[in-house]
Amino acid sequence: MNDRETSARVSIRPYKSADAEITLRIFQDAITVTASANYTPEQVFAWARPGLRDVTEWDQSMRGRNSYVALVGDQMAGFSDMSSDGHIEMLFVSPRFAGQGVAGKLLKFLEQQAQGSSARQLTAEVSITARPFFEVCGFHVEAEQHPIVQGVALTNFRMTKKVYRQA
């Protein structure tokens, strides 16, 4: 199946508590597999914390944000969220579905949501790995950042994109 066919089959729905375990696994796999190309093992472990995250806390966090999941057929392929002011806290895709249009569908969905809200721009703290994707999607780097996670310095980028209202 090519990327266009996969992208056409992506459906997006609101997050449910039953999605907690799989979204946590996608988050950790995306970091330990995909993002590991751009971060040291120490950084990957501090960020993903494999085996150390509590699923109940994860679920509470996901329910506390406006979270969505992306499905390809009946398989969960990724997830994202967006606050009322247009901030995207997370956008992660399972390595199995990387490069197949899932992240693009999620981001397009979030942009459509933002167009119907009071958000004037989309913002995100983007990893080194995700930066090229966000740039292709029209985001611009505002600042390089070096947050400390679990005592380890990481590198990410604060990126923004103006929201254009539909006429």
DRENSE-521016 format. One record per residue: residue in one letter; x, y, z of N, C-alpha, C in turn. Coordinates in pm, whole numbers, plus 32768, in hexadecimal, padded with zeros to 4 digits. Layout:
<sites>
AXYZXYZXYZ/...
</sites>
This chain:
<sites>
M80557F8A80008000800080008059807C8000/N803C80DC7FAA808F81557FA6805D81BD800A/D80AE82278019808F828F807B800682D08062/R7FE582EA7FE67F66832A7FC57EF182D07FED/E7EFE824D7FD27E9381F07FF87E8381EA808F/T7EF481E680D87EEC81E3816A7EAE8263819D/S7EDB82D5816B7EA7835681977E10835F8180/A7DE0832A81117D51832E80F37D0182DA8155/R7D41827581917CFB821D81ED7D078249827F/V7D4782B8829A7D5782E783237CD583298352/S7CA582FB83C57C33833D84047C608372848C/I7C2183DD84B77C47841D85357BCB8426858D/R7BDE8406860C7B70840E866C7BA7843F86F1/P7B4E846D874A7B7B849887CF7BB88423881D/Y7C1A8444886F7C5B83E488C97BF683B1892F/K7C03833089537BB482F289BE7C1582B08A1F/S7BEA829F8A9C7C40825F8B017C7181D68AD4/A7C21818F8A877C4A810C8A547CC5811589F9/D7CE7818D89CC7D5A81A289737DDD81B789BF/A7DD781BD8A437E4C81E58A927EC6818E8A78/E7EB9810B8A837F2E80B48A747F6C80BF89EA/I7F1A80BC89827F5280C188FB7F8F814888DB/T7F5281B689087F8E823988ED801182498939/L8018821489B28097821889FC810181C789B2/R80DC8153897E813B810089338169814988B4/I810C818A886E813081D687F681928245881A/F8176828E888581CE82F988B4825B82C288CD/Q82648256891882E88220893A832E81E488C1/D82E481A0886A8321816887F1835281D68793/A830282408785832A82AE872D83AC82ED875D/I83BF82F387DF843A832D881684AD82C9880D/T8496824E883C850481ED8844852D81B687BC/V84D481BA875B84F5818886D5851181FD8675/T84AC8251865F84B782BA85FA8514832C8625/A84FB83678698854983DB86C485D583B786F3/S85ED8337870D8671830F873E86E0832B86D9/A86BC8343865D8720836685F7875E83EF8613/N871784448660874684CD8677876784EC8708/Y8757848B8760877084A087EF87C5842F8826/T8811844D888F886683E888CE880F8384891B/P8844830D893887F882AD898887CB82E78A0E/E881E83398A4C87FA83788ACB878383D78AB8/Q878584258A4D871784808A31869684348A12/V86A283CB89C2862E8378899F85EF833D8A1D/F864083078A75860B82CA8AEF85C783328B48/A860583A78B5885CA84108BAC8544843F8B74/W853B84498AF284C3847A8AB08454840F8AB0/A847483968A85840E832E8A7883EC82EA8AFD/R845182DC8B53844182988BD483FA82118BC5/P843081BA8B6C83EE81398B5583E480E88BD7/G836D80B18BEE835580608C64834180AF8CE4/L834F81338CE0834581848D5982C981DD8D5E/R827E81E28CF3820782398CEF818C81EB8D1D/D8136822E8D6780BC81F38D99804B820A8D35/V8008819F8D0B7F9F81AA8CA67F2A82008CD7/T7F0981F68D587E9B82478D8E7EBC82DC8D88/E7F3683008DAD7F61838C8DA37F6383BA8D12/W7F9383638CB97F9583828C2A7F07839F8BFA/D7EA883488C1E7E1D83598BF67DE683DE8C2A/Q7DFF83FE8CA77DCF847C8CE07E0784F38C93/S7E8684EB8C707EC585568C247E8585628B99/M7E7284F28B577E3684F48AD17DA685288AD6/R7D5A85018B3B7CCF85308B497CCB85C48B6E/G7D3585F58BAD7D3B86828BD57D5886E08B62/R7D8086A78AF17D9A86F78A797D3386D08A10/N7D27871C89A97CCB86FD893B7D13869C88DE/S7D11861A89027D6185B488BD7D1085678856/Y7D55853E87EE7D1A84F3877F7D768480875B/V7D3A841687247D8A83A686F27D718395865D/A7DD7836586187DCE834885897DCE82B18578/L7D6E828285287D6281F3850D7D7881DA8479/V7DBD816E845A7DC6813C83D17D7D80B783D6/G7D0780B5839A7CAF804283AD7C88803F843F/D7CA17FCE84817C827FC585107CFF7FCC8566/Q7D717FEE852A7DEF7FF785737E0F80878597/M7E30809D86167E578123863F7EE381408608/A7EEE81B085C17F6B81D1857F7FB1824985BC/G7F68829D86057FA48314863F7F3F83608692/F7F6E83CE86CB7F168423871D7F4E84AF8724/S7EF6850A874A7F1F8595875D7EB985D987B7/D7ECE865A87CD7E7486AB881E7E86873C87F9/M7E2B878F88297E38881F88147DE78868887E/S7E2688C988BE7DE0891B89227D8A898388DB/S7D3689C589277CDC8A2A88ED7D288AA088AF/D7DA38AB788DD7DF28B2488A47E4C8AF78830/G7E3C8A7988057E868A4987907F0B8A0587AE/H7F2789E7882D7FA689A4884D7F97890D883D/I7FF288D487F07FF8884387DC8060880D883D/E803187C488A1808B878C890680D4871288CF/M808B86BB888980C786418854808E862087CB/L80E385EB877580BA85B086F7811D853E86DD/F80EE84C486F08144844F86E2810283E88689/V815683A486398128833C85DE817A82BE85F9/S8136824D85F9817A81CD860981E281BD859B/P8259818985BC82BD817285548288811B84E1/R822A80C384FE81EE806E849681A880C0842B/F817981378450812D818B83F38178820A83CC/A81F6821583F18246828C83D1824F829E8339/G8247831A830D82558338827F81E0830F822A/Q816C82F3826880F782C5821C8084832A821F/G80A083A58248803A840C82447FE7841C82C2/V800283CC83297FB483D283A57FC8845883EC/A8045848183FE8060850184418024857483F3/G802B856F83707FF085D8831D7F5A85E2832F/K7F17856F83357E86856D834B7E6485A683D4/L7EB0857F843B7E9885B484C17EA9864B84C3/L7F16867B84887F31870A84897EC78758843A/K7E9E872583C97E358766837A7DB3876C83CA/F7D93870084117D1D86FE84677D26876A84D2/L7D9B877585137DAD87DA857B7DA188678541/E7DD8887C84CB7DCC88FF848B7D3A89228470/Q7CEC88C084457C5D88D8842D7C1688FA84B0/Q7C3B88B5851C7C0288D3859E7C26896285C8/A7CA3898985B17CD08A0F85D77C888A7B8588/Q7C6C8A5F85097C268AC284B57B9B8AE284EC/G7B5F8A8385327ADB8A9A856A7AE08AC885FB/S7B568AE7862D7B668B1386B87B9A8BA286BD/S7BBF8BCD87347BF68C5487437C8F8C568734/A7CCC8BE2871B7D5E8BDC870D7D8C8C2F8695/R7DF48C7E86AA7E2B8CD0863E7EA38C8C85FB/Q7EDE8C2D86447F4F8BE3860C7F578B5A864F/L7F9B8AFE860B7FBC8A7D8645804A8A888679/T80638A4E86ED80E98A4B8725810989BC8750/A8189899C875181B58917877D8248891D87A4/E826C88C7880382F888B28827831F883487DB/V837288428776838887D987138415879D8720/S841C871A8719849D86D6872384F286F086A6/I857186CF86B185CB86D6863E8593868085CD/T8561860B85F1852C85AB858F84B285E28547/A84598624859083DB8654855683E886DB8510/R845387238529845F87AA84F1844C87AF8458/P848D8759840984798762837883E6874F834F/F83A086F4838F831286DF837182C2875E838D/F82D6879A8401828C8813842482B0888683C4/E832C888F839B835288F8833B830A88E482B6/V8303886A828582BD884D8208822988738214/C81F48867828D8167888882A78151891C82C3/G81B7896E82B181A689FF82BC81C78A3C8343/F820089EF839F82298A25842082B38A668413/H82CC8AC88469834C8B0E846A838A8B0684F5/V840D8AF784FA84548AF1857984568B7C85B7/E84298B85863284318C01867F84AD8C0186D8/A84CF8B89870D85438B81876685718AF08775/E85F48ADF8780862B8A5E87A986298A5D8841/Q860089ED887B85F489E3890C8641896A893F/H8662896D89BF86AC88FF89FD866D88DC8A83/P85F388A08A8085B2887C8AFD85FD880D8B46/I85F0880D8BC8862A87A38C1B85BA87428C3E/V85CC86C58C178569865D8C3285AE85EF8C83/Q857A85D68CFB85B585708D52864C85898D64/G867186098D6D86FC862E8D838755862A8D08/V871A86138C93876786088C16873A86778BB6/A879B86BD8B7C877C87278B1C875886EB8A94/L86E9871B8A5C86BE86F389D686C3876F897D/T86B0875B88FD86A487CC88A0861D87BF885C/N85D3882F8858855A88348808854988C287D3/F84DE88D7878984C889578747843A8986875F/R842D8A03878A83A88A3E879383858A6B8706/M83168A3486D282EE8A528649825F8A868647/T82438ADB85E681BD8B1585DA818E8B158549/K810B8B1D853C80CC8B2B84B9804E8B7E84CC/K803D8BE3847B7FC68C3984817F4B8BE88459/V7EDC8BFF849F7E5E8BC0847D7E108C1F8423/Y7DE98BED83AF7D998C3D83527D098C0E835B/R7CB18C6C83737C228C4D837F7BE88C2982F7/Q7B8E8BCA82F97B488BA6827E7ADE8C0E8262/A7AD18C3381E47A6F8C9981BE79E68C5D81AE/
</sites>
